[in-house]
Amino acid sequence: MQTQRVHFIAKRSQRDIFGIPVLSFFFKNKYMLTLYRLTTLFLLVYAIIYGILNPTKENIFTTAVFWSIF
């Protein structure tokens, strides 16, 4: 059986986040993705440590971080 190849470049929708050049750079660049991951990890670890060290009812930071995750 013989297959045919289709040669075309798919056009992205204007509403696609990767269709916007600036956002495409930020979300496809591996260094920016690593920065986002490290920032998220830092916030998570900081919220856990802050929650352990300050377990009072006035600690809204840890509550806000975990409610935003879930």
PQR file of N, CA, C, O and H, with PARSE charges and radii, in Angstrom:
ATOM      1  N   MET A   1       0.837  -1.174   0.000 -0.4000 1.5000
ATOM      2  CA  MET A   1       0.000   0.000   0.000 -0.0000 2.0000
ATOM      3  C   MET A   1       0.886   1.243   0.000  0.5500 1.7000
ATOM      4  O   MET A   1       1.865   1.318   0.742 -0.5500 1.4000
ATOM      5  N   GLN A   2       0.545   2.182  -0.809 -0.4000 1.5000
ATOM      6  CA  GLN A   2       1.343   3.384  -0.948 -0.0000 2.0000
ATOM      7  C   GLN A   2       0.674   4.523  -0.183  0.5500 1.7000
ATOM      8  O   GLN A   2      -0.533   4.736  -0.299 -0.5500 1.4000
ATOM      9  H   GLN A   2      -0.251   2.121  -1.412  0.4000 1.0000
ATOM     10  N   THR A   3       1.459   5.241   0.589 -0.4000 1.5000
ATOM     11  CA  THR A   3       0.918   6.369   1.349 -0.0000 2.0000
ATOM     12  C   THR A   3       1.350   7.667   0.692  0.5500 1.7000
ATOM     13  O   THR A   3       2.399   7.754   0.054 -0.5500 1.4000
ATOM     14  H   THR A   3       2.439   5.068   0.683  0.4000 1.0000
ATOM     15  N   GLN A   4       0.514   8.659   0.869 -0.4000 1.5000
ATOM     16  CA  GLN A   4       0.819   9.982   0.331 -0.0000 2.0000
ATOM     17  C   GLN A   4       1.091  10.920   1.494  0.5500 1.7000
ATOM     18  O   GLN A   4       0.439  10.855   2.536 -0.5500 1.4000
ATOM     19  H   GLN A   4      -0.338   8.588   1.388  0.4000 1.0000
ATOM     20  N   ARG A   5       2.040  11.768   1.300 -0.4000 1.5000
ATOM     21  CA  ARG A   5       2.355  12.755   2.324 -0.0000 2.0000
ATOM     22  C   ARG A   5       1.670  14.069   1.982  0.5500 1.7000
ATOM     23  O   ARG A   5       1.595  14.487   0.826 -0.5500 1.4000
ATOM     24  H   ARG A   5       2.570  11.820   0.454  0.4000 1.0000
ATOM     25  N   VAL A   6       1.184  14.684   3.020 -0.4000 1.5000
ATOM     26  CA  VAL A   6       0.536  15.980   2.851 -0.0000 2.0000
ATOM     27  C   VAL A   6       1.515  17.042   3.339  0.5500 1.7000
ATOM     28  O   VAL A   6       1.990  16.985   4.473 -0.5500 1.4000
ATOM     29  H   VAL A   6       1.245  14.344   3.958  0.4000 1.0000
ATOM     30  N   HIS A   7       1.808  17.997   2.485 -0.4000 1.5000
ATOM     31  CA  HIS A   7       2.755  19.043   2.829 -0.0000 2.0000
ATOM     32  C   HIS A   7       1.999  20.362   3.001  0.5500 1.7000
ATOM     33  O   HIS A   7       1.651  21.038   2.032 -0.5500 1.4000
ATOM     34  H   HIS A   7       1.422  18.044   1.564  0.4000 1.0000
ATOM     35  N   PHE A   8       1.764  20.694   4.247 -0.4000 1.5000
ATOM     36  CA  PHE A   8       1.154  21.986   4.544 -0.0000 2.0000
ATOM     37  C   PHE A   8       1.579  22.405   5.940  0.5500 1.7000
ATOM     38  O   PHE A   8       1.970  21.577   6.763 -0.5500 1.4000
ATOM     39  H   PHE A   8       2.047  20.146   5.034  0.4000 1.0000
ATOM     40  N   ILE A   9       1.499  23.670   6.185 -0.4000 1.5000
ATOM     41  CA  ILE A   9       1.821  24.219   7.498 -0.0000 2.0000
ATOM     42  C   ILE A   9       0.501  24.565   8.168  0.5500 1.7000
ATOM     43  O   ILE A   9      -0.284  25.361   7.653 -0.5500 1.4000
ATOM     44  H   ILE A   9       1.181  24.343   5.517  0.4000 1.0000
ATOM     45  N   ALA A  10       0.272  23.962   9.312 -0.4000 1.5000
ATOM     46  CA  ALA A  10      -0.979  24.205  10.029 -0.0000 2.0000
ATOM     47  C   ALA A  10      -0.984  25.632  10.575  0.5500 1.7000
ATOM     48  O   ALA A  10      -0.003  26.083  11.167 -0.5500 1.4000
ATOM     49  H   ALA A  10       0.910  23.316   9.731  0.4000 1.0000
ATOM     50  N   LYS A  11      -2.070  26.321  10.375 -0.4000 1.5000
ATOM     51  CA  LYS A  11      -2.218  27.683  10.893 -0.0000 2.0000
ATOM     52  C   LYS A  11      -2.830  27.614  12.282  0.5500 1.7000
ATOM     53  O   LYS A  11      -3.798  26.889  12.515 -0.5500 1.4000
ATOM     54  H   LYS A  11      -2.867  25.955   9.894  0.4000 1.0000
ATOM     55  N   ARG A  12      -2.265  28.362  13.182 -0.4000 1.5000
ATOM     56  CA  ARG A  12      -2.808  28.424  14.532 -0.0000 2.0000
ATOM     57  C   ARG A  12      -3.956  29.417  14.583  0.5500 1.7000
ATOM     58  O   ARG A  12      -3.982  30.416  13.864 -0.5500 1.4000
ATOM     59  H   ARG A  12      -1.479  28.950  12.993  0.4000 1.0000
ATOM     60  N   SER A  13      -4.880  29.114  15.436 -0.4000 1.5000
ATOM     61  CA  SER A  13      -6.000  30.017  15.648 -0.0000 2.0000
ATOM     62  C   SER A  13      -5.490  31.287  16.326  0.5500 1.7000
ATOM     63  O   SER A  13      -4.507  31.245  17.066 -0.5500 1.4000
ATOM     64  H   SER A  13      -4.858  28.302  16.020  0.4000 1.0000
ATOM     65  N   GLN A  14      -6.137  32.389  16.082 -0.4000 1.5000
ATOM     66  CA  GLN A  14      -5.747  33.642  16.730 -0.0000 2.0000
ATOM     67  C   GLN A  14      -6.016  33.598  18.233  0.5500 1.7000
ATOM     68  O   GLN A  14      -5.407  34.348  18.996 -0.5500 1.4000
ATOM     69  H   GLN A  14      -6.935  32.423  15.481  0.4000 1.0000
ATOM     70  N   ARG A  15      -6.911  32.735  18.652 -0.4000 1.5000
ATOM     71  CA  ARG A  15      -7.243  32.624  20.067 -0.0000 2.0000
ATOM     72  C   ARG A  15      -6.338  31.637  20.789  0.5500 1.7000
ATOM     73  O   ARG A  15      -6.467  31.457  22.000 -0.5500 1.4000
ATOM     74  H   ARG A  15      -7.405  32.126  18.032  0.4000 1.0000
ATOM     75  N   ASP A  16      -5.435  31.000  20.074 -0.4000 1.5000
ATOM     76  CA  ASP A  16      -4.498  30.057  20.667 -0.0000 2.0000
ATOM     77  C   ASP A  16      -3.407  30.833  21.396  0.5500 1.7000
ATOM     78  O   ASP A  16      -2.932  31.855  20.901 -0.5500 1.4000
ATOM     79  H   ASP A  16      -5.331  31.146  19.090  0.4000 1.0000
ATOM     80  N   ILE A  17      -3.008  30.346  22.578 -0.4000 1.5000
ATOM     81  CA  ILE A  17      -2.009  31.064  23.367 -0.0000 2.0000
ATOM     82  C   ILE A  17      -0.639  31.044  22.683  0.5500 1.7000
ATOM     83  O   ILE A  17       0.150  31.971  22.864 -0.5500 1.4000
ATOM     84  H   ILE A  17      -3.395  29.516  22.981  0.4000 1.0000
ATOM     85  N   PHE A  18      -0.349  30.005  21.903 -0.4000 1.5000
ATOM     86  CA  PHE A  18       0.920  29.952  21.189 -0.0000 2.0000
ATOM     87  C   PHE A  18       0.883  30.755  19.899  0.5500 1.7000
ATOM     88  O   PHE A  18       1.917  30.906  19.249 -0.5500 1.4000
ATOM     89  H   PHE A  18      -0.990  29.253  21.756  0.4000 1.0000
ATOM     90  N   GLY A  19      -0.273  31.275  19.510 -0.4000 1.5000
ATOM     91  CA  GLY A  19      -0.385  32.110  18.325 -0.0000 2.0000
ATOM     92  C   GLY A  19       0.115  33.528  18.568  0.5500 1.7000
ATOM     93  O   GLY A  19       0.434  34.246  17.621 -0.5500 1.4000
ATOM     94  H   GLY A  19      -1.113  31.152  20.039  0.4000 1.0000
ATOM     95  N   ILE A  20       0.186  33.930  19.824 -0.4000 1.5000
ATOM     96  CA  ILE A  20       0.687  35.255  20.194 -0.0000 2.0000
ATOM     97  C   ILE A  20       2.201  35.133  20.373  0.5500 1.7000
ATOM     98  O   ILE A  20       2.654  34.364  21.220 -0.5500 1.4000
ATOM     99  H   ILE A  20      -0.073  33.346  20.594  0.4000 1.0000
ATOM    100  N   PRO A  21       2.983  35.867  19.602 -0.5600 1.5000
ATOM    101  CA  PRO A  21       4.440  35.664  19.608  0.2800 2.0000
ATOM    102  C   PRO A  21       5.108  35.818  20.970  0.5500 1.7000
ATOM    103  O   PRO A  21       5.979  35.022  21.321 -0.5500 1.4000
ATOM    104  N   VAL A  22       4.717  36.823  21.736 -0.4000 1.5000
ATOM    105  CA  VAL A  22       5.361  37.042  23.037 -0.0000 2.0000
ATOM    106  C   VAL A  22       5.047  35.894  23.984  0.5500 1.7000
ATOM    107  O   VAL A  22       5.948  35.371  24.640 -0.5500 1.4000
ATOM    108  H   VAL A  22       4.010  37.469  21.451  0.4000 1.0000
ATOM    109  N   LEU A  23       3.786  35.496  24.065 -0.4000 1.5000
ATOM    110  CA  LEU A  23       3.405  34.398  24.949 -0.0000 2.0000
ATOM    111  C   LEU A  23       3.973  33.073  24.461  0.5500 1.7000
ATOM    112  O   LEU A  23       4.300  32.199  25.264 -0.5500 1.4000
ATOM    113  H   LEU A  23       3.054  35.921  23.532  0.4000 1.0000
ATOM    114  N   SER A  24       4.089  32.927  23.167 -0.4000 1.5000
ATOM    115  CA  SER A  24       4.690  31.722  22.614 -0.0000 2.0000
ATOM    116  C   SER A  24       6.141  31.600  23.068  0.5500 1.7000
ATOM    117  O   SER A  24       6.598  30.508  23.406 -0.5500 1.4000
ATOM    118  H   SER A  24       3.824  33.637  22.515  0.4000 1.0000
ATOM    119  N   PHE A  25       6.857  32.706  23.077 -0.4000 1.5000
ATOM    120  CA  PHE A  25       8.241  32.685  23.545 -0.0000 2.0000
ATOM    121  C   PHE A  25       8.312  32.296  25.013  0.5500 1.7000
ATOM    122  O   PHE A  25       9.158  31.490  25.400 -0.5500 1.4000
ATOM    123  H   PHE A  25       6.486  33.593  22.802  0.4000 1.0000
ATOM    124  N   PHE A  26       7.424  32.865  25.840 -0.4000 1.5000
ATOM    125  CA  PHE A  26       7.465  32.594  27.271 -0.0000 2.0000
ATOM    126  C   PHE A  26       7.077  31.162  27.615  0.5500 1.7000
ATOM    127  O   PHE A  26       7.609  30.602  28.574 -0.5500 1.4000
ATOM    128  H   PHE A  26       6.736  33.519  25.525  0.4000 1.0000
ATOM    129  N   PHE A  27       6.170  30.558  26.864 -0.4000 1.5000
ATOM    130  CA  PHE A  27       5.692  29.230  27.212 -0.0000 2.0000
ATOM    131  C   PHE A  27       6.382  28.098  26.451  0.5500 1.7000
ATOM    132  O   PHE A  27       6.176  26.930  26.781 -0.5500 1.4000
ATOM    133  H   PHE A  27       5.737  31.013  26.086  0.4000 1.0000
ATOM    134  N   LYS A  28       7.187  28.412  25.455 -0.4000 1.5000
ATOM    135  CA  LYS A  28       7.914  27.375  24.730 -0.0000 2.0000
ATOM    136  C   LYS A  28       9.398  27.352  25.065  0.5500 1.7000
ATOM    137  O   LYS A  28      10.090  26.381  24.761 -0.5500 1.4000
ATOM    138  H   LYS A  28       7.355  29.360  25.187  0.4000 1.0000
ATOM    139  N   ASN A  29       9.883  28.403  25.682 -0.4000 1.5000
ATOM    140  CA  ASN A  29      11.289  28.491  26.029 -0.0000 2.0000
ATOM    141  C   ASN A  29      11.555  27.610  27.252  0.5500 1.7000
ATOM    142  O   ASN A  29      10.899  27.767  28.282 -0.5500 1.4000
ATOM    143  H   ASN A  29       9.321  29.192  25.929  0.4000 1.0000
ATOM    144  N   LYS A  30      12.520  26.680  27.142 -0.4000 1.5000
ATOM    145  CA  LYS A  30      12.749  25.735  28.227 -0.0000 2.0000
ATOM    146  C   LYS A  30      13.308  26.413  29.478  0.5500 1.7000
ATOM    147  O   LYS A  30      13.088  25.924  30.586 -0.5500 1.4000
ATOM    148  H   LYS A  30      13.053  26.553  26.306  0.4000 1.0000
ATOM    149  N   TYR A  31      14.018  27.513  29.327 -0.4000 1.5000
ATOM    150  CA  TYR A  31      14.542  28.212  30.496 -0.0000 2.0000
ATOM    151  C   TYR A  31      13.422  28.939  31.247  0.5500 1.7000
ATOM    152  O   TYR A  31      13.425  28.982  32.477 -0.5500 1.4000
ATOM    153  H   TYR A  31      14.197  27.911  28.427  0.4000 1.0000
ATOM    154  N   MET A  32      12.473  29.505  30.514 -0.4000 1.5000
ATOM    155  CA  MET A  32      11.338  30.158  31.167 -0.0000 2.0000
ATOM    156  C   MET A  32      10.465  29.127  31.873  0.5500 1.7000
ATOM    157  O   MET A  32       9.977  29.381  32.974 -0.5500 1.4000
ATOM    158  H   MET A  32      12.471  29.470  29.514  0.4000 1.0000
ATOM    159  N   LEU A  33      10.264  27.970  31.253 -0.4000 1.5000
ATOM    160  CA  LEU A  33       9.478  26.912  31.897 -0.0000 2.0000
ATOM    161  C   LEU A  33      10.160  26.420  33.167  0.5500 1.7000
ATOM    162  O   LEU A  33       9.493  26.143  34.164 -0.5500 1.4000
ATOM    163  H   LEU A  33      10.660  27.764  30.359  0.4000 1.0000
ATOM    164  N   THR A  34      11.485  26.312  33.137 -0.4000 1.5000
ATOM    165  CA  THR A  34      12.223  25.926  34.337 -0.0000 2.0000
ATOM    166  C   THR A  34      12.079  26.987  35.415  0.5500 1.7000
ATOM    167  O   THR A  34      11.938  26.658  36.593 -0.5500 1.4000
ATOM    168  H   THR A  34      12.027  26.537  32.327  0.4000 1.0000
ATOM    169  N   LEU A  35      12.113  28.257  35.025 -0.4000 1.5000
ATOM    170  CA  LEU A  35      11.923  29.341  35.988 -0.0000 2.0000
ATOM    171  C   LEU A  35      10.537  29.279  36.610  0.5500 1.7000
ATOM    172  O   LEU A  35      10.400  29.463  37.820 -0.5500 1.4000
ATOM    173  H   LEU A  35      12.228  28.524  34.068  0.4000 1.0000
ATOM    174  N   TYR A  36       9.497  29.021  35.804 -0.4000 1.5000
ATOM    175  CA  TYR A  36       8.138  28.896  36.341 -0.0000 2.0000
ATOM    176  C   TYR A  36       8.039  27.732  37.316  0.5500 1.7000
ATOM    177  O   TYR A  36       7.420  27.858  38.373 -0.5500 1.4000
ATOM    178  H   TYR A  36       9.608  28.872  34.822  0.4000 1.0000
ATOM    179  N   ARG A  37       8.638  26.611  36.973 -0.4000 1.5000
ATOM    180  CA  ARG A  37       8.598  25.430  37.846 -0.0000 2.0000
ATOM    181  C   ARG A  37       9.323  25.680  39.157  0.5500 1.7000
ATOM    182  O   ARG A  37       8.833  25.296  40.219 -0.5500 1.4000
ATOM    183  H   ARG A  37       9.141  26.509  36.115  0.4000 1.0000
ATOM    184  N   LEU A  38      10.479  26.316  39.096 -0.4000 1.5000
ATOM    185  CA  LEU A  38      11.235  26.598  40.318 -0.0000 2.0000
ATOM    186  C   LEU A  38      10.509  27.616  41.196  0.5500 1.7000
ATOM    187  O   LEU A  38      10.516  27.494  42.421 -0.5500 1.4000
ATOM    188  H   LEU A  38      10.877  26.628  38.234  0.4000 1.0000
ATOM    189  N   THR A  39       9.891  28.610  40.584 -0.4000 1.5000
ATOM    190  CA  THR A  39       9.126  29.587  41.349 -0.0000 2.0000
ATOM    191  C   THR A  39       7.943  28.930  42.045  0.5500 1.7000
ATOM    192  O   THR A  39       7.664  29.225  43.207 -0.5500 1.4000
ATOM    193  H   THR A  39       9.885  28.709  39.589  0.4000 1.0000
ATOM    194  N   THR A  40       7.249  28.046  41.346 -0.4000 1.5000
ATOM    195  CA  THR A  40       6.125  27.339  41.937 -0.0000 2.0000
ATOM    196  C   THR A  40       6.589  26.431  43.069  0.5500 1.7000
ATOM    197  O   THR A  40       5.943  26.366  44.115 -0.5500 1.4000
ATOM    198  H   THR A  40       7.476  27.807  40.402  0.4000 1.0000
ATOM    199  N   LEU A  41       7.693  25.737  42.871 -0.4000 1.5000
ATOM    200  CA  LEU A  41       8.237  24.872  43.915 -0.0000 2.0000
ATOM    201  C   LEU A  41       8.642  25.690  45.135  0.5500 1.7000
ATOM    202  O   LEU A  41       8.375  25.288  46.267 -0.5500 1.4000
ATOM    203  H   LEU A  41       8.217  25.790  42.022  0.4000 1.0000
ATOM    204  N   PHE A  42       9.280  26.831  44.913 -0.4000 1.5000
ATOM    205  CA  PHE A  42       9.670  27.700  46.016 -0.0000 2.0000
ATOM    206  C   PHE A  42       8.458  28.167  46.807  0.5500 1.7000
ATOM    207  O   PHE A  42       8.469  28.130  48.038 -0.5500 1.4000
ATOM    208  H   PHE A  42       9.496  27.157  43.993  0.4000 1.0000
ATOM    209  N   LEU A  43       7.408  28.608  46.110 -0.4000 1.5000
ATOM    210  CA  LEU A  43       6.200  29.058  46.811 -0.0000 2.0000
ATOM    211  C   LEU A  43       5.557  27.936  47.610  0.5500 1.7000
ATOM    212  O   LEU A  43       5.084  28.165  48.723 -0.5500 1.4000
ATOM    213  H   LEU A  43       7.399  28.637  45.111  0.4000 1.0000
ATOM    214  N   LEU A  44       5.532  26.746  47.069 -0.4000 1.5000
ATOM    215  CA  LEU A  44       4.950  25.609  47.763 -0.0000 2.0000
ATOM    216  C   LEU A  44       5.751  25.267  49.021  0.5500 1.7000
ATOM    217  O   LEU A  44       5.177  25.088  50.095 -0.5500 1.4000
ATOM    218  H   LEU A  44       5.917  26.560  46.164  0.4000 1.0000
ATOM    219  N   VAL A  45       7.069  25.176  48.887 -0.4000 1.5000
ATOM    220  CA  VAL A  45       7.912  24.851  50.040 -0.0000 2.0000
ATOM    221  C   VAL A  45       7.852  25.962  51.076  0.5500 1.7000
ATOM    222  O   VAL A  45       7.812  25.691  52.276 -0.5500 1.4000
ATOM    223  H   VAL A  45       7.535  25.321  48.014  0.4000 1.0000
ATOM    224  N   TYR A  46       7.846  27.205  50.623 -0.4000 1.5000
ATOM    225  CA  TYR A  46       7.771  28.338  51.545 -0.0000 2.0000
ATOM    226  C   TYR A  46       6.444  28.328  52.308  0.5500 1.7000
ATOM    227  O   TYR A  46       6.413  28.613  53.505 -0.5500 1.4000
ATOM    228  H   TYR A  46       7.879  27.425  49.648  0.4000 1.0000
ATOM    229  N   ALA A  47       5.362  28.002  51.623 -0.4000 1.5000
ATOM    230  CA  ALA A  47       4.062  27.954  52.286 -0.0000 2.0000
ATOM    231  C   ALA A  47       4.005  26.831  53.312  0.5500 1.7000
ATOM    232  O   ALA A  47       3.422  26.997  54.384 -0.5500 1.4000
ATOM    233  H   ALA A  47       5.387  27.770  50.651  0.4000 1.0000
ATOM    234  N   ILE A  48       4.604  25.693  52.992 -0.4000 1.5000
ATOM    235  CA  ILE A  48       4.631  24.583  53.951 -0.0000 2.0000
ATOM    236  C   ILE A  48       5.449  24.960  55.185  0.5500 1.7000
ATOM    237  O   ILE A  48       5.006  24.746  56.314 -0.5500 1.4000
ATOM    238  H   ILE A  48       5.077  25.558  52.121  0.4000 1.0000
ATOM    239  N   ILE A  49       6.625  25.513  54.975 -0.4000 1.5000
ATOM    240  CA  ILE A  49       7.481  25.904  56.105 -0.0000 2.0000
ATOM    241  C   ILE A  49       6.828  27.009  56.922  0.5500 1.7000
ATOM    242  O   ILE A  49       6.843  26.965  58.152 -0.5500 1.4000
ATOM    243  H   ILE A  49       6.985  25.687  54.058  0.4000 1.0000
ATOM    244  N   TYR A  50       6.260  27.992  56.253 -0.4000 1.5000
ATOM    245  CA  TYR A  50       5.596  29.089  56.957 -0.0000 2.0000
ATOM    246  C   TYR A  50       4.398  28.575  57.746  0.5500 1.7000
ATOM    247  O   TYR A  50       4.132  29.056  58.847 -0.5500 1.4000
ATOM    248  H   TYR A  50       6.247  28.028  55.254  0.4000 1.0000
ATOM    249  N   GLY A  51       3.674  27.605  57.199 -0.4000 1.5000
ATOM    250  CA  GLY A  51       2.537  27.030  57.908 -0.0000 2.0000
ATOM    251  C   GLY A  51       2.946  26.236  59.124  0.5500 1.7000
ATOM    252  O   GLY A  51       2.235  26.224  60.128 -0.5500 1.4000
ATOM    253  H   GLY A  51       3.889  27.214  56.305  0.4000 1.0000
ATOM    254  N   ILE A  52       4.097  25.567  59.046 -0.4000 1.5000
ATOM    255  CA  ILE A  52       4.592  24.816  60.210 -0.0000 2.0000
ATOM    256  C   ILE A  52       5.086  25.764  61.296  0.5500 1.7000
ATOM    257  O   ILE A  52       4.829  25.541  62.479 -0.5500 1.4000
ATOM    258  H   ILE A  52       4.675  25.577  58.230  0.4000 1.0000
ATOM    259  N   LEU A  53       5.792  26.821  60.901 -0.4000 1.5000
ATOM    260  CA  LEU A  53       6.345  27.751  61.874 -0.0000 2.0000
ATOM    261  C   LEU A  53       5.312  28.705  62.448  0.5500 1.7000
ATOM    262  O   LEU A  53       5.489  29.207  63.557 -0.5500 1.4000
ATOM    263  H   LEU A  53       6.000  27.002  59.940  0.4000 1.0000
ATOM    264  N   ASN A  54       4.235  28.965  61.715 -0.4000 1.5000
ATOM    265  CA  ASN A  54       3.220  29.915  62.162 -0.0000 2.0000
ATOM    266  C   ASN A  54       1.830  29.275  61.999  0.5500 1.7000
ATOM    267  O   ASN A  54       1.102  29.618  61.068 -0.5500 1.4000
ATOM    268  H   ASN A  54       4.091  28.556  60.813  0.4000 1.0000
ATOM    269  N   PRO A  55       1.460  28.350  62.895 -0.5600 1.5000
ATOM    270  CA  PRO A  55       0.196  27.632  62.724  0.2800 2.0000
ATOM    271  C   PRO A  55      -1.026  28.350  63.298  0.5500 1.7000
ATOM    272  O   PRO A  55      -2.017  27.702  63.634 -0.5500 1.4000
ATOM    273  N   THR A  56      -0.968  29.662  63.413 -0.4000 1.5000
ATOM    274  CA  THR A  56      -2.102  30.391  63.999 -0.0000 2.0000
ATOM    275  C   THR A  56      -3.209  30.572  62.959  0.5500 1.7000
ATOM    276  O   THR A  56      -3.020  30.311  61.771 -0.5500 1.4000
ATOM    277  H   THR A  56      -0.162  30.188  63.140  0.4000 1.0000
ATOM    278  N   LYS A  57      -4.350  31.020  63.433 -0.4000 1.5000
ATOM    279  CA  LYS A  57      -5.493  31.216  62.554 -0.0000 2.0000
ATOM    280  C   LYS A  57      -5.304  32.432  61.640  0.5500 1.7000
ATOM    281  O   LYS A  57      -5.972  32.535  60.611 -0.5500 1.4000
ATOM    282  H   LYS A  57      -4.503  31.233  64.398  0.4000 1.0000
ATOM    283  N   GLU A  58      -4.416  33.342  61.997 -0.4000 1.5000
ATOM    284  CA  GLU A  58      -4.172  34.540  61.177 -0.0000 2.0000
ATOM    285  C   GLU A  58      -3.288  34.257  59.969  0.5500 1.7000
ATOM    286  O   GLU A  58      -3.060  35.153  59.155 -0.5500 1.4000
ATOM    287  H   GLU A  58      -3.873  33.258  62.833  0.4000 1.0000
ATOM    288  N   ASN A  59      -2.788  33.036  59.834 -0.4000 1.5000
ATOM    289  CA  ASN A  59      -1.915  32.677  58.718 -0.0000 2.0000
ATOM    290  C   ASN A  59      -2.774  32.448  57.467  0.5500 1.7000
ATOM    291  O   ASN A  59      -3.211  31.329  57.199 -0.5500 1.4000
ATOM    292  H   ASN A  59      -2.973  32.309  60.495  0.4000 1.0000
ATOM    293  N   ILE A  60      -3.003  33.511  56.720 -0.4000 1.5000
ATOM    294  CA  ILE A  60      -3.826  33.382  55.515 -0.0000 2.0000
ATOM    295  C   ILE A  60      -2.978  33.070  54.277  0.5500 1.7000
ATOM    296  O   ILE A  60      -3.516  32.668  53.245 -0.5500 1.4000
ATOM    297  H   ILE A  60      -2.648  34.420  56.938  0.4000 1.0000
ATOM    298  N   PHE A  61      -1.651  33.254  54.376 -0.4000 1.5000
ATOM    299  CA  PHE A  61      -0.786  32.985  53.234 -0.0000 2.0000
ATOM    300  C   PHE A  61      -0.803  31.512  52.857  0.5500 1.7000
ATOM    301  O   PHE A  61      -1.022  31.170  51.694 -0.5500 1.4000
ATOM    302  H   PHE A  61      -1.215  33.580  55.215  0.4000 1.0000
ATOM    303  N   THR A  62      -0.573  30.637  53.830 -0.4000 1.5000
ATOM    304  CA  THR A  62      -0.550  29.200  53.556 -0.0000 2.0000
ATOM    305  C   THR A  62      -1.910  28.723  53.068  0.5500 1.7000
ATOM    306  O   THR A  62      -1.987  27.916  52.142 -0.5500 1.4000
ATOM    307  H   THR A  62      -0.395  30.915  54.774  0.4000 1.0000
ATOM    308  N   THR A  63      -2.975  29.211  53.677 -0.4000 1.5000
ATOM    309  CA  THR A  63      -4.321  28.844  53.254 -0.0000 2.0000
ATOM    310  C   THR A  63      -4.571  29.279  51.812  0.5500 1.7000
ATOM    311  O   THR A  63      -5.141  28.521  51.027 -0.5500 1.4000
ATOM    312  H   THR A  63      -2.913  29.868  54.429  0.4000 1.0000
ATOM    313  N   ALA A  64      -4.155  30.477  51.464 -0.4000 1.5000
ATOM    314  CA  ALA A  64      -4.369  30.984  50.105 -0.0000 2.0000
ATOM    315  C   ALA A  64      -3.572  30.182  49.082  0.5500 1.7000
ATOM    316  O   ALA A  64      -4.071  29.900  47.993 -0.5500 1.4000
ATOM    317  H   ALA A  64      -3.692  31.092  52.101  0.4000 1.0000
ATOM    318  N   VAL A  65      -2.344  29.814  49.421 -0.4000 1.5000
ATOM    319  CA  VAL A  65      -1.525  29.037  48.483 -0.0000 2.0000
ATOM    320  C   VAL A  65      -2.159  27.679  48.218  0.5500 1.7000
ATOM    321  O   VAL A  65      -2.251  27.249  47.068 -0.5500 1.4000
ATOM    322  H   VAL A  65      -1.939  30.043  50.306  0.4000 1.0000
ATOM    323  N   PHE A  66      -2.597  27.001  49.277 -0.4000 1.5000
ATOM    324  CA  PHE A  66      -3.150  25.668  49.077 -0.0000 2.0000
ATOM    325  C   PHE A  66      -4.545  25.707  48.471  0.5500 1.7000
ATOM    326  O   PHE A  66      -4.909  24.786  47.739 -0.5500 1.4000
ATOM    327  H   PHE A  66      -2.522  27.350  50.211  0.4000 1.0000
ATOM    328  N   TRP A  67      -5.331  26.726  48.743 -0.4000 1.5000
ATOM    329  CA  TRP A  67      -6.630  26.849  48.068 -0.0000 2.0000
ATOM    330  C   TRP A  67      -6.444  27.176  46.593  0.5500 1.7000
ATOM    331  O   TRP A  67      -7.255  26.760  45.765 -0.5500 1.4000
ATOM    332  H   TRP A  67      -5.035  27.474  49.337  0.4000 1.0000
ATOM    333  N   SER A  68      -5.396  27.911  46.248 -0.4000 1.5000
ATOM    334  CA  SER A  68      -5.166  28.210  44.838 -0.0000 2.0000
ATOM    335  C   SER A  68      -4.675  26.980  44.071  0.5500 1.7000
ATOM    336  O   SER A  68      -4.887  26.875  42.863 -0.5500 1.4000
ATOM    337  H   SER A  68      -4.737  28.249  46.920  0.4000 1.0000
ATOM    338  N   ILE A  69      -4.022  26.057  44.769 -0.4000 1.5000
ATOM    339  CA  ILE A  69      -3.589  24.814  44.111 -0.0000 2.0000
ATOM    340  C   ILE A  69      -4.779  23.934  43.811  0.5500 1.7000
ATOM    341  O   ILE A  69      -4.886  23.371  42.722 -0.5500 1.4000
ATOM    342  H   ILE A  69      -3.849  26.143  45.750  0.4000 1.0000
ATOM    343  N   PHE A  70      -5.672  23.814  44.776 -0.4000 1.5000
ATOM    344  CA  PHE A  70      -6.806  22.923  44.611 -0.0000 2.0000
ATOM    345  C   PHE A  70      -8.045  23.687  44.233  0.5500 1.7000
ATOM    346  O   PHE A  70      -9.106  23.090  44.051 -0.5500 1.4000
ATOM    347  H   PHE A  70      -5.585  24.272  45.661  0.4000 1.0000
TER
END
